[in-house]
Amino acid sequence: MEENHYIHRISKELLQWMPVDAFEGEVIVVDKEEMVAEAVNYLRQQSVLGVDTEARPSFQRGIHYPTALVQVATHERCYLFRLTHVGMPQELADLFADPNILKVGLAFRDDINGLRRRRNFTPANCVDIQSMVVKYGILDLGLQKIYAICFGKKISKTQQLTNWENSHLTPEQARYASTDAWATLLIYEDLIAHEPLAAKEVEALKREEKERMIEHQQEIQDQRLREKGIEPPPHLTLEEREERQAAKRRESRKRKRQRVSARKKELKEQKEQNK
C-alpha cells in the first residue's frame, strides 16, 4: 500500500483552477427492454462497478421525482439505464442484490432506496464512498471535492440540474452522468491503494473538525450580538460543552427515574385503596 497523502479539505478557490476530467470510455444508453440483458451480462463479468443515479430535479419542498436514470460504470464502458423507458428490470435488480459483485457509490443509501421504490430487492455488497473517506482523513463529502483531493482534477457538475426525464439524453447529459459513476469507481480504487489512518488519528481528526465547526458557529453568534450592541460571553471549550451536555443528560435521566418511581408509588397506593 502507498502512504496516505490526502489533504483534509479543498477550497472552492483552489477547485475552480483545477483541470477538468471526464469519462472518455464508451457510453451506452439503455432505453429499450431488449438492450437490458446484454448490458447486465457485461456488467456481471466485472468484480467492481461504479454506480450513480439521477432524478428530475425538484425546486419545491416536499416534491420528489422517481429515479430516472441509473449509471453503472467500468473503466472502459458505462451503461445508462433509462428507467423512465425500461422501468427497473429484474436483471438490474438482481445485479444490485448479487453479493459477488462490489457496487460503489456516493450517498449510496439514497440511490439504492430510489431504485428499490421502482422494484424491491435486497442490496448486497454495496459500498458508500462517504463512509470510507474519513478513514483516510478526507472531510469533504461531495463527489467533486473528493475526486479533486484524490486526483488533483475536478469533474464538471454543469448538468446536475437538467431534466433527466427528457425523451432524449443530450451528449452533455450522457457524459456528465457517466463521469459521476466512473469517478466513484476511481475514488474507491485510489483509497484502497493507500494506508488508512489509525483509529486514534481518525477520532482526533473528527474532534478537530467538531471544534472548528463550533468555533465558526460561535463567531457568527458573536457577530450578531455585537451588531445588537451586546458583548459576547467567553467561549466554552469543547470539553466544557461536552461536560455541560453530559450533566444535562444525567439530570434528565434522574428526573425520568423520579417520575417513574412516583408513578409506581401512585399505582401501588391506588391498588391498596381498591382492596
C-alpha positions as CSV (number, residue, x, y, z in Angstrom):
1,M,0.0,0.0,0.0
2,E,1.1,3.6,-0.7
3,E,1.5,6.2,2.1
4,N,-1.6,8.3,2.8
5,H,-1.2,11.6,1.1
6,Y,-4.7,13.1,1.2
7,I,-5.5,16.6,2.4
8,H,-8.5,17.0,4.7
9,R,-10.4,19.6,2.7
10,I,-10.1,21.5,-0.5
11,S,-11.3,25.1,-1.0
12,K,-13.7,26.3,-3.7
13,E,-11.0,28.8,-4.8
14,L,-8.5,26.0,-5.5
15,L,-11.1,23.8,-7.0
16,Q,-12.0,26.3,-9.7
17,W,-8.4,26.4,-11.1
18,M,-8.1,22.6,-11.4
19,P,-8.2,21.0,-14.9
20,V,-11.5,19.2,-15.8
21,D,-11.6,15.4,-16.0
22,A,-14.3,13.3,-17.6
23,F,-15.1,9.8,-18.6
24,E,-13.7,9.1,-22.1
25,G,-14.9,5.5,-22.5
26,E,-17.8,4.0,-24.3
27,V,-21.3,5.3,-23.2
28,I,-24.2,3.0,-24.0
29,V,-27.8,4.4,-23.4
30,V,-30.1,1.5,-22.5
31,D,-33.6,2.8,-23.4
32,K,-35.1,-0.4,-24.8
33,E,-36.0,-3.5,-22.9
34,E,-34.2,-5.7,-25.4
35,M,-30.9,-4.0,-24.6
36,V,-31.1,-4.8,-20.8
37,A,-29.9,-8.4,-20.9
38,E,-26.7,-7.8,-22.9
39,A,-25.8,-4.8,-20.7
40,V,-26.3,-6.7,-17.4
41,N,-24.4,-9.7,-18.8
42,Y,-21.4,-7.5,-19.5
43,L,-21.6,-5.9,-16.0
44,R,-21.8,-9.3,-14.3
45,Q,-18.3,-10.1,-15.7
46,Q,-16.8,-7.3,-13.5
47,S,-15.7,-7.5,-9.9
48,V,-16.2,-3.8,-9.1
49,L,-18.7,-1.3,-10.6
50,G,-19.1,2.4,-10.1
51,V,-22.8,3.5,-9.7
52,D,-24.7,6.7,-9.6
53,T,-28.4,7.7,-10.2
54,E,-30.2,10.8,-11.4
55,A,-33.7,12.1,-10.9
56,R,-35.6,15.0,-12.3
57,P,-34.6,18.0,-10.1
58,S,-37.4,19.4,-7.8
59,F,-37.5,23.1,-6.9
60,Q,-40.4,22.7,-4.5
61,R,-40.1,21.5,-0.9
62,G,-41.8,18.1,-0.4
63,I,-41.9,17.2,-4.1
64,H,-39.5,14.4,-5.2
65,Y,-39.4,12.6,-8.5
66,P,-38.6,9.0,-9.0
67,T,-35.2,7.8,-10.2
68,A,-35.0,8.4,-13.9
69,L,-31.5,7.1,-14.7
70,V,-29.0,4.7,-13.2
71,Q,-25.4,4.7,-14.4
72,V,-23.2,1.7,-14.0
73,A,-19.5,2.1,-15.0
74,T,-16.4,0.2,-15.6
75,H,-13.1,1.8,-16.6
76,E,-13.9,1.3,-20.3
77,R,-17.7,1.4,-20.5
78,C,-20.7,3.0,-18.8
79,Y,-24.3,1.9,-19.2
80,L,-27.0,4.4,-18.7
81,F,-30.3,2.6,-17.9
82,R,-33.2,5.0,-18.6
83,L,-35.7,3.8,-16.0
84,T,-38.3,6.1,-17.5
85,H,-38.1,3.9,-20.6
86,V,-37.4,0.4,-19.4
87,G,-38.6,0.5,-15.7
88,M,-36.4,-1.2,-13.2
89,P,-35.6,-4.5,-14.9
90,Q,-35.4,-7.7,-12.7
91,E,-31.9,-8.4,-14.2
92,L,-30.7,-5.0,-12.9
93,A,-32.3,-5.5,-9.5
94,D,-30.5,-8.9,-9.3
95,L,-27.2,-7.2,-10.1
96,F,-27.6,-5.0,-7.1
97,A,-28.5,-8.0,-5.0
98,D,-25.5,-10.0,-6.1
99,P,-23.0,-10.4,-3.2
100,N,-20.2,-11.4,-5.6
101,I,-20.0,-8.1,-7.4
102,L,-19.0,-5.0,-5.5
103,K,-21.0,-1.9,-6.2
104,V,-19.5,1.5,-5.3
105,G,-21.4,4.8,-5.0
106,L,-21.7,8.1,-3.1
107,A,-24.6,8.7,-0.7
108,F,-25.4,5.2,-1.9
109,R,-28.3,4.5,0.5
110,D,-30.4,7.2,-1.1
111,D,-29.6,5.8,-4.6
112,I,-30.4,2.3,-3.6
113,N,-33.7,3.4,-1.9
114,G,-34.7,5.2,-5.0
115,L,-34.1,2.0,-7.1
116,R,-36.0,-0.1,-4.6
117,R,-39.0,2.1,-4.9
118,R,-39.0,1.1,-8.6
119,R,-38.6,-2.6,-7.9
120,N,-37.9,-4.1,-4.4
121,F,-34.7,-6.1,-3.9
122,T,-32.2,-6.8,-1.1
123,P,-29.0,-4.9,-1.8
124,A,-25.7,-6.7,-1.3
125,N,-22.0,-5.8,-1.4
126,C,-22.7,-2.1,-1.8
127,V,-20.1,0.4,-0.5
128,D,-20.6,4.1,0.1
129,I,-17.5,6.3,-0.6
130,Q,-18.7,8.7,2.1
131,S,-18.4,6.1,4.7
132,M,-14.8,5.4,3.7
133,V,-13.2,8.8,3.1
134,V,-12.9,9.9,6.7
135,K,-10.8,6.9,7.5
136,Y,-8.3,8.4,5.1
137,G,-8.5,11.9,6.6
138,I,-10.8,13.3,3.9
139,L,-13.5,15.5,5.4
140,D,-15.2,16.8,2.3
141,L,-18.1,14.6,1.3
142,G,-19.1,15.9,-2.1
143,L,-18.1,13.8,-5.2
144,Q,-16.4,16.8,-6.9
145,K,-14.2,17.7,-3.9
146,I,-13.3,14.1,-3.1
147,Y,-12.3,13.5,-6.7
148,A,-10.2,16.7,-6.6
149,I,-8.5,15.6,-3.4
150,C,-7.6,12.2,-4.8
151,F,-6.5,13.2,-8.3
152,G,-5.9,17.0,-8.4
153,K,-8.6,17.4,-11.1
154,K,-12.3,18.3,-11.0
155,I,-15.3,16.8,-12.6
156,S,-18.0,19.1,-14.1
157,K,-21.3,19.5,-12.3
158,T,-22.9,21.7,-15.0
159,Q,-25.6,19.2,-16.0
160,Q,-26.6,18.3,-12.4
161,L,-30.0,20.2,-12.5
162,T,-31.1,19.2,-16.0
163,N,-34.3,17.3,-16.7
164,W,-33.3,13.6,-16.7
165,E,-36.8,12.6,-17.9
166,N,-36.5,14.2,-21.3
167,S,-37.3,12.0,-24.2
168,H,-33.6,12.0,-25.3
169,L,-30.4,12.5,-23.3
170,T,-28.1,15.1,-24.7
171,P,-24.4,14.2,-25.3
172,E,-23.6,16.6,-22.4
173,Q,-26.0,14.8,-20.1
174,A,-24.7,11.4,-21.1
175,R,-21.1,12.4,-20.5
176,Y,-21.9,14.0,-17.1
177,A,-23.8,11.0,-15.9
178,S,-21.1,8.6,-17.0
179,T,-18.4,10.6,-15.4
180,D,-20.1,10.6,-11.9
181,A,-20.4,6.8,-11.9
182,W,-16.9,6.3,-13.3
183,A,-15.5,8.8,-10.7
184,T,-16.8,6.7,-7.7
185,L,-15.0,3.7,-9.1
186,L,-11.7,5.5,-9.4
187,I,-12.0,7.1,-6.0
188,Y,-12.7,3.6,-4.4
189,E,-9.6,2.1,-6.1
190,D,-7.4,5.0,-5.1
191,L,-8.5,4.8,-1.5
192,I,-7.9,1.1,-1.1
193,A,-4.4,1.5,-2.6
194,H,-3.4,3.8,0.3
195,E,-3.0,3.3,4.0
196,P,-6.0,4.4,6.1
197,L,-5.4,6.4,9.2
198,A,-5.2,4.7,12.6
199,A,-8.4,4.8,14.6
200,K,-6.9,7.3,17.1
201,E,-6.0,9.6,14.2
202,V,-9.5,9.5,12.8
203,E,-11.0,10.3,16.2
204,A,-8.6,13.2,16.7
205,L,-9.5,14.5,13.2
206,K,-13.2,14.3,13.9
207,R,-12.7,16.1,17.2
208,E,-10.7,18.9,15.4
209,E,-13.4,19.2,12.8
210,K,-16.1,19.5,15.6
211,E,-14.1,22.1,17.3
212,R,-13.7,24.1,14.1
213,M,-17.4,24.0,13.4
214,I,-18.2,25.1,16.9
215,E,-15.7,28.0,16.7
216,H,-17.3,29.0,13.4
217,Q,-20.8,29.0,14.9
218,Q,-19.6,31.0,17.9
219,E,-18.0,33.6,15.6
220,I,-21.4,34.0,13.8
221,Q,-23.2,34.3,17.1
222,D,-20.7,36.8,18.4
223,Q,-21.1,39.0,15.4
224,R,-24.9,39.0,15.7
225,L,-24.6,40.0,19.4
226,R,-22.1,42.8,18.6
227,E,-24.5,44.1,15.9
228,K,-27.0,44.4,18.7
229,G,-24.5,46.2,21.0
230,I,-24.1,43.2,23.3
231,E,-20.6,42.0,24.3
232,P,-20.4,38.2,23.6
233,P,-19.7,35.9,26.6
234,P,-16.4,34.0,26.9
235,H,-16.3,30.9,24.6
236,L,-16.5,27.5,26.2
237,T,-14.0,24.8,25.2
238,L,-15.3,21.7,23.6
239,E,-14.6,19.8,26.8
240,E,-16.7,22.3,28.8
241,R,-19.5,22.0,26.3
242,E,-19.4,18.2,26.4
243,E,-19.4,18.3,30.3
244,R,-22.5,20.6,30.3
245,Q,-24.2,18.3,27.8
246,A,-23.4,15.2,29.9
247,A,-24.6,17.0,33.0
248,K,-27.9,17.8,31.3
249,R,-28.3,14.2,30.2
250,R,-27.6,13.0,33.8
251,E,-30.2,15.4,35.1
252,S,-32.7,14.3,32.5
253,R,-32.2,10.6,33.4
254,K,-32.6,11.5,37.1
255,R,-35.9,13.3,36.5
256,K,-37.1,10.4,34.5
257,R,-36.3,7.9,37.2
258,Q,-38.1,10.1,39.7
259,R,-41.2,10.3,37.5
260,V,-41.2,6.5,37.1
261,S,-40.7,6.0,40.8
262,A,-43.5,8.4,41.7
263,R,-45.8,6.8,39.2
264,K,-45.1,3.3,40.6
265,K,-45.8,4.6,44.1
266,E,-49.0,6.2,43.0
267,L,-50.2,3.0,41.3
268,K,-49.3,1.0,44.4
269,E,-51.3,3.3,46.6
270,Q,-54.3,3.1,44.3
271,K,-54.1,-0.7,44.3
272,E,-54.1,-0.8,48.1
273,Q,-57.0,1.6,48.3
274,N,-59.0,-0.6,45.9
275,K,-58.6,-3.7,48.1
